[in-house]
Every structure is written in C-alpha cells, then in structure tokens.
Amino acid sequence: MRLKYFVKKQKTDFVNIYMRFWDSNRIDLTAKTGLVVKFDNWSIKKEKVQPKAEATQKDFINGNLINLRAYIIENYNLDYNSKKDISKDWLKNNVNAYFGRAKKDELHKAYFVEWIKEFLKTADTRIYKGNRISEATVDNYKKVYQRLVEFEAFTGLKLRFEHIDLKFYNSFVNYCKEQKKYSNNTIGNLITRIKFFCRQIELENLPINPQFKHSDFMSVSNKTFDVYLTESEIKTIYNFDFSNSIRLDNARDLFIIGLRTGLRVSDFLQLKNININKGFIEIETTKTKETVIIPLHEQVKEILYKYNNSLPRTISDQKFNAYIKEICKIANITEVVKGALVNPTTKRKEVGHYEKYKLVSSHTCRRSFASNLYGKLPNMVIMSITGHKTETSFLKYIKISRNKI
C-alpha cells in the first residue's frame, strides 16, 4: 500500500496537488486534494512545498498533506478491515471529509447541527440496547438541536465538526448561563447530549474534533434540593379522608401507588393493570423497556382491593402534579424546607425556603421510594427498580442525612 502526492505541469503558474493511493493487488485511486501550489515551488522528490519557497502558505499546505496522509491510511485500515466497499469514489470522499467539504445535500457530513438535523429524521426508529429510543429521549434530542440553532444565530458561526472543541464548550456554557439563564443541571443535560452526538459522529468516521473527550468538556451540575416524603408523611396522606372529593381521592390513590412502587410517572399513571406474582409487582417500564420486580406494599394491595382488584382512574401528568400539591396541603404537609421553585416572572428555578407541599411533584414518588427503603433493602435491589447504574449516582439521588450513609 502506497500514498503519493504529485502535481501536473500546466500552462498556468498554479497547479493542483493530487494524491495517488494504491495497492497493486486491490486498488489504485487518484483524487485532487483541493490544495494548489505554484509549480516551481513543488518538490517532486519530497512531495511537498519546498522549504525555501516564497509561498506564504507552505506550512499550511505541508501540514495538511502530512495530516491527510495519516487520515487516509487510518480510514483505509478501518474500512477495508471492516469489509466496507472501497469504491472508485472512496479516496475523493475521504479527502473531502478530511477538509470538511460537503455538497448541499451532504452538509451533515461537515456541519455539526446539520448532522443532528439529519439524525433526528430517523431518531424514533433507532435502536438502543435492543429497543427503540423513547419519545422522551427524542424530545430531548430536539431540544438540544434547537438550543444549538439558537447558539449559531447568536454567535453568527455555523458549527463545523472541528469547531466542537473546548473553545466551543466554554462559549456554549457561557451562552447558556448568561443569555438563556439556565441552571447548571439544565446545561449539564445539554452537554451530555452533545457528547452523545459526538460519539455517534465518531462512529461514522466523520472528522469530529476529539476534544469532546477531554475531561474539561464535562457535564456541569448543581446540588439539587428535591424533597421526599417520610414514612410518617406518606402514612398521613394514605389515611386522610378524601371521600368528599372523588378527584382528590383518586389522585391520592395514584400518588400512593407511585410512592410505594418507585415507578416513573410515565409508568404508574398509564398502568391498565398490575401483574402480581407471589407478592411482587412485575412491570415493563416505558423508558428502559426493562422488566422490574417490585415488592407489593400493603397500602398498594389495599388500594387494589378498594377498586375491585383494578387500578384508580388515570389522569394527565399536569393534573397529577397539581392535585398532589393540593392533597399535601390539605394533609398539612406544610413544614418549611429548602427547595427550588420556578419564579413565574423569570421562568427559572430559584432556591429558597418554601412550604413542603409546594415542592412536591410526580418525581417525589421515586425519590421517596428510594430514600425510605435505603438501609432496609440492599442498594442493588433498590437500584434495579429505580434504574440507577452506579451506587455513586444512587447515593446522590436519595435524600437522607449524612450520618445515615
């Protein structure tokens, strides 16, 4: 296998630099590099611009010729040994990919946001761990795409793959903080998705900047102040008489099921029936498509009996979040605690001290479930239900005092 640069004598002073890449047994391909040089400045023997040439761009040209050589050899090794087709256009396509050149219908091969746009066209059919990507995940991808479109408009820069470096990272994070007023957690989620896109681009052998792997290209976060309900508070809510309100009585029963199963709101609000086997609930979760096995709590058992072995009426996420705040307020879950609420003026979360019922949301169910079972069941058992992959992330998630850890 050999690679050679050469030029062709022409009537004009400036000539194109060509690349020939061949192996007598397999291939023999030639392509323009897109670089031009004055014919008299070219060294045929050394295959580069002569060091003593007056050409002001000799370092730029020679540097690219060195890097392009390595890029072509590396991609050939990957493609040939992965049994990919080395077509007559293979060399030309790889040269264009190295320099980030793309036709109008192939902008996604050079531009970061264009790649995401193309990715989104088939995102809902892509497979992750044997299952299609969930609608919620696709929605998150779309949000990142929109934020990057806005960032490009703000900076006036159309992002190419090579732009996704630490300079971009710092600029984008600063934009999110100063212009969008996002919290660190929101910014961290955006960065996590951006790194995911970068890994996918790398898998496609497109020239994404490797700096996305740098330790400084990190997902930022803040300590959260999400609340959880204690066993005593849950018992108070369960025993409270809401018989004068069918709406709240139904929502309270849904709330207890969420608190005692640790399921995501997308799961327990959409349950049609519960599969019970030897005192355990078995359910395939919507987000991960994994089957989880949950101990059947006595309170859940009594709720099922109340509804003739059926489930309470399902309601929307929005109604559920509104109703459970009302339920907690009526049940006197009003202790003043530290938390974060959305300021209706700024539309951003602000940390402060609020009555606990105001901080309750659908996610309180999972956090309460995990926090109350900590120390009563092995961590790995709880994590198998909540979906945490590491004990470190699990311990950050639960809400318990430090002296219990």
Secondary structure, DSSP 8 states (H G I E B T S, - for coil): -EEEEEE---SSSEEEEEEEEEETTTEEEEEEEEEEEEGGGEETTTTEE-TT---TTHHHHHHHHHHHHHHHHHHHHHHHHTT----TTHHHHHHHHHHT---GGGGGGTBHHHHHHHHHHSGGG-EETTEE--HHHHHHHHHHHHHHHHHHHHHT---BGGG-SHHHHHHHHHHHHHTS---HHHHHHHHHHHHHHHHHHHHTT----GGGGSTTS-------------HHHHHHHHHS--TT-HHHHHHHHHHHHHHHH---HHHHTS-S--EEETTEEEEE-TTT--EEEEE--HHHHHHHHHTTSS------HHHHHHHHHHHHHHTT---EEEEEEE-TTT-SEEEEEEEHHHH--TTHHHHHHHHHHBTTB-HHHHHHHHT-SSHHHHHHHS---GGG-
